Amino acid sequence: MIAYDDHGHGHPTLVAIAGGAARHPDYLGDLAGLSAGHRLIRPHLRGVGRTPLTGGGSYREQTPDLDDLRAGLGLDRMVLLAHSAGTRLAMHYAVRFPDRVAALVLITPPAADLVAVPSDAGELIAARAGDPVIDAAVAARSTLHHDDAWWRVVAPLGYARWGTVEREHARVGEINFAANQAFRMLDPPGDLTAVTAPVLVVAGAQDCLTGFEPVAALAGVFPRGELAVIEDCGHYPWVEQPAAFRRAVDAFLAQRV
């Protein structure tokens, strides 16, 4: 079974899947204090932390790992929280095993290829043109060589502001770039209308990485989809607007789980 971090106590147990892809889940922290009232499980996906990159690293190939984790935790159904690239794994799991998912929380999911709504990421980036940090990030983003130095330059695009809190957060959670490439992020996760669980999509209104409009539209694809918009926020709502993030997630869990 894949390795995982285990924090907190309380019902329901929340399984939080990191993005990156293949970023160490330390950057999730406790998701703005969710471990104070819930058992919070943070899996180490293949190639991340204590889990080696073996047997293929695509998110589809890792779906059985997630089901083994569910069984190992003694859960009939899971509440899955997933961020960014990790939402692909969560969505595919929910398509493949709909009866084993109690609820999904998809935090700033890349969705431009899943909906028929044009991305507004370019407009959001253009609104910040002239900021040297953002201009450098945009220039670096188009380069083909991705490593830790590259990540440090592009990281500001993930936040609506680039202050002390954001800079400190960006330094947490290494990415395994070999595992990142193996994740096959652009493979479609399957027929999302087959997901029977309630789904909360959390969108940052100023998310320059995913854009806002495609993320908002994704909520309408799910039969039981709901949307929470976090204002003055980029790609990391629990860091940038923790109180608003918790209000949205807490209300969803209280009403739907």
N, C-alpha and C positions, 0 to 999 in steps of 0.2 A: 504494500500500500504506500502511496505517496506520503511524504512527510507533511506535517502541518503544525501550526502554532495554535495553542488552546488557551483562551483568556476568558475570564469572567464566568458568571453563572446566571441562570434564568432562562425562562421560556419565552418565545421559541429559540432554539439554537439557530444561529445565523452562520452560514458558510459564505465567506467573503473571498471572491476570486479576484486576484490582482490583474492589472493590465500590463502594458509595456509595448508589445507583448514580452513576456519573460522577465518582468521586473520583480525584484524581491518584495514580498508583501509588507515588509516593514514600512513602506511609504503609506500604506493604508492606516497605520496607527491603530487606534481602536474606533475609527470612523466616528469621530466627534463624541466619544464616550458611550458607544453602544454596548461595550462590554460591562458597563455598570449595571445593566438590567437584563443582559442576555449572555448566554455562552456564545463566544465569537470564535469561530474556527477559520484560520487563514491557511489554505493549502499552499504548499510549495509545488508549483507545476513542474513538469519535466525540464531539467536544466537549471532550476532555480533553487537556491539555498541548499537544503539537505537532500533534494531529489535529483538523481543523475538524469542526464539526457540520454535515454535508452529507448529502443523500440519505436522510434519515430516521434516527432515532436509536434505534429499538427494538432490543432485543437480537436479535430474529429477523432484522432487517435487517442487523445487524452480523455475523451468522454467516459470510457470504461473506468479510468482511474477515479473519476468523480463518483461513479456509482459504487465502486469498491469502498471509497471513503464514507459514503452514506451508510453502507451496510456495516462498516467497521465502527461507526459512531452509534449504531443501533437505532437509526432513524428510518421510519417507514417513508416519510416524505421530508424534503428539505426546503427551508427558506434560503434561496440563493440570492446573495448580493454580489454584483459584479461591476467592475469598473473598466471602462474603455475597451481595450482589446479582449479583456476577460469576459466581456458580455457575449462574445461569439461562442465561447465554450458554454456559458450558461444557457444561451438560447438554443444551441444545438442539443444540449442535454434535455431541455424542456420539450423540444420537439420529439426526441427519441424516447423519452421516458415521461410522458405527461402526467402519469398517475403517481410519480415519485417526487413531484414538485408541489409544495404547498403555496409558494408565492415567489415571484421574481422582483428584485429591485435592480434595475439597469441604470447605472450611473454614467452619464455622458457617453453613451454608446456611439461608436462610429456607425453611421446609418445611411450615408449618401448612396451606397449601392443597394440599399434595401427598400427605398421609397422612390416615388416618382417626383420628388420635390428637389429643385436645384439647391445646391449648397450655397449658403451665404458666408462661408468662412472667409472668402476673399474680401468681401465687403467689411467684415469685422476686422480683418488684418489691416485693410486700407485705412480704416478709421484711426489706427495707431501709428501710421506712417510718420516718420520724422523722429520717432523715439529711437536713439541709437541702438539700444538693446534689442528692440523689436526688429529694426532693419537688419541687424547682424543675424538674428535668428532666422529671418526669412531667407536671407542669402545662404545660410548654412543648410537650411532644410532641403534645398534642391541638390545637395551633393550626394554622391553615391556611397561614400565611405562613412559608415556609422560606427562610432566607438564612444568611449566615455567622454572624450574631449568634445566631440560633436554634440553629445547630449547636453553638456553644460551650456553650450551656446544656444541651442534651440529651446531649452527649457522655458524661458520667459513667455513663449507663445501659449503655454498652457494655463496662464493665469491672467485674470482681468487687471491685476496690478502686480508690480514687481517690487514688493516691499521686503522687509526683514523676514516676516513669517514665511512668505513665499520662497525667498531665496534659501532659507534653512530647509524647508520641506523638499525643495528640488534636489538637495544633496542626499536625500535618504532613499535607499532602495536601488541597488545596482541592477543593471540590465545585462542579461546574458545574450549577447548579440547573435551567437550561433543558434541558440534556442529561439530567439526572436524571428530569425529567418525561417526556421523550421515550422513555426506556428501556423503558417499559411492563412494569414488574417483575411485575405480576400475571398477565400472559399465561402460560398453561401451556406448559412446555417440550416437551411431547410424551410419547410412550409410553416411560417410563424402563426398562421391561422389555426394550426393544430395544437397550439399551446392553450391548455384549458385553465391554468392557474391564473389568479389575478397578477397583473404586471404593473409596476410603477416605473415609469421612465423619468429620470431626473436630468434636466437640461440646464446647463449654464447659459444665461442669456448672452454672454460675451465670450463664448467658447470658440477661440480661433482655430482650434485643432479639428473639431468635428463640425463646426458651424452650429447654429441654433435651429434653423428651420428643418433640416432632415431629422434631427433628434426629436423635435416636437412631433413631426409627422409619424415617427415610428410608433408612438403610443397608439395611434389609430389602427395600426395593422393587427394588433392583438385583439381577440374577442373581448377580453376583460382588461384592456389597457387603460391606464390613467397617466396623466402628465403632471409633473411638478416643475415649475420654472423657478430657478433661483436667480434673482437679479444681482447685478454687479458681481458676476461670477464667471469664471472660465471653466477649466476642465476638472477642477478638484473642489467640489462644493463643500466637502467636510472640512477642508482647510480654509477656504476663502470666506465661506459664510456658514460656519458650523451650526449656529442657532437655527437658521432657515432650513438647513439640511435636515437637522434632527426633527424639526416640526413636521416636515413632509414625510420622512420615513416613519416616525413614531405614529403619526395619524394613520398611515397606510397599514402598518402592522397591527395596530389596535382594531381597525375596522375590518381587515381582510383575512387575518390569520387567527 
